[in-house]
Amino acid sequence: MGQIMARKNILITGASSGLGKGMAILFAKQGCNLALCARRMERLEELKQELEGINPDIQVFIRSLDVNDHDEVFKVFDAFKADMGQLDRVIVNAGMGKGASIGTGYFKANKQTAETNFIAAIAQAEAAMQIFRDQNSGHLVTISSISAVRGFRRALTVYAATKAALTCLTEGIRIDVMGTPIKVSCIHPGFIRSEINEKVKKVPFIVDTETGCKAMVKAINKEKANAFVPGWPWAILHWILRIVPASSLKGMS
Ligand SMILES: NC(=O)c1ccc[n+]([C@@H]2O[C@H](COP(=O)([O-])OP(=O)(O)OC[C@H]3O[C@@H](n4cnc5c(N)ncnc54)[C@H](OP(=O)(O)O)[C@@H]3O)[C@@H](O)[C@H]2O)c1
């Protein structure tokens, strides 16, 4: 409980749908002020109203942001900091999953996924960590994926590679600030229903958005280095996934 109250002002990127929106709702219920950004401003306006209805005691700030516009990432994060006075936690959540097998003519979609999930995450981490280093406090959270632990085929080929890179980036940042008041966590969700997978019918162990977001928020509040959520089955399955032969990963994408 103490830790939840300590992280009062929370910035979430990609908050207009899915997990970003789901986490915002749960943090609002916990009494946190929220700084929310994404490209679809009308979605954020609706969400702001919903959150203020859920908890009239909190403050909700919204701004439009395309995370691939790196100059804007710095401007928007700084503006949120000015709004709130201090940023206690930044959740690097914006992401996408477009793409196809390498060598099948979808370089553009694969590149867009790589830029959004990884290069833009570096910009968001840089902007957040500059603020945290200046404050000498803060909690950086990145939203990776269970797919970070292995290579996967087809649409997941580049996606999984970006998430492996994000997990590694997060660890590097954590080692950099080890022993300081700044904390760095990487969350690896399993499959959770959202717009990213709305067209995919058969997904192993998929849970609804609320169940998934509850597990994510619980893990974020624990502030551990790495978390695999929901704990069942992913806390165990990620170890198995790391060692199964590549041929058995064919059925997973
Ligand atoms: N759902 C799962 O099963 C699952 C599993 C593991 C990891 N994840 C990760 O969780 C994160 C959230 O995904 P989701 O499942 O909630 O998918 P989603 O419903 O499609 O939400 C993606 C969010 O990212 C934002 N976004 C995408 N491109 C952006 C850009 N260029 N600039 C700013 N915002 C951008 C979108 O907002 P706008 O379109 O309004 O900009 C949206 O709010 C992603 O990083 C994803 O890889 C999801």
The ligand as an ORCA input file, in Angstrom:
! r2SCAN-3c Opt
* xyz 0 1
  N      -2.428     -7.721    -25.651
  C      -1.482     -8.619    -25.476
  O      -1.745     -9.842    -25.470
  C      -0.063     -8.168    -25.235
  C       0.862     -9.126    -24.820
  C       2.169     -8.734    -24.576
  C       2.527     -7.422    -24.742
  N       1.624     -6.494    -25.153
  C       2.064     -5.105    -25.317
  O       1.204     -4.251    -24.598
  C       1.261     -2.942    -25.170
  C      -0.157     -2.430    -25.373
  O      -0.778     -3.215    -26.381
  P      -2.331     -3.569    -26.372
  O      -2.445     -5.047    -26.314
  O      -3.046     -2.751    -25.390
  O      -2.723     -3.155    -27.879
  P      -3.712     -2.013    -28.432
  O      -5.069     -2.166    -27.838
  O      -3.568     -2.085    -29.908
  O      -3.084     -0.657    -27.866
  C      -1.901     -0.133    -28.375
  C      -1.769      1.286    -27.855
  O      -0.531      1.820    -28.347
  C      -0.796      3.064    -28.965
  N       0.125      3.297    -30.078
  C       0.401      2.499    -31.133
  N       1.249      3.109    -31.967
  C       1.505      4.328    -31.430
  C       2.283      5.449    -31.831
  N       2.984      5.449    -32.972
  N       2.314      6.540    -31.030
  C       1.612      6.556    -29.873
  N       0.849      5.558    -29.437
  C       0.799      4.458    -30.226
  C      -2.234      3.018    -29.432
  O      -2.795      4.334    -29.423
  P      -3.145      5.210    -30.737
  O      -3.451      4.267    -31.852
  O      -4.330      6.029    -30.295
  O      -1.923      6.044    -30.947
  C      -2.886      2.195    -28.325
  O      -3.290      3.020    -27.262
  C       2.082     -3.079    -26.453
  O       3.404     -2.674    -26.242
  C       2.031     -4.579    -26.738
  O       3.123     -5.009    -27.505
  C       0.329     -6.848    -25.412
*
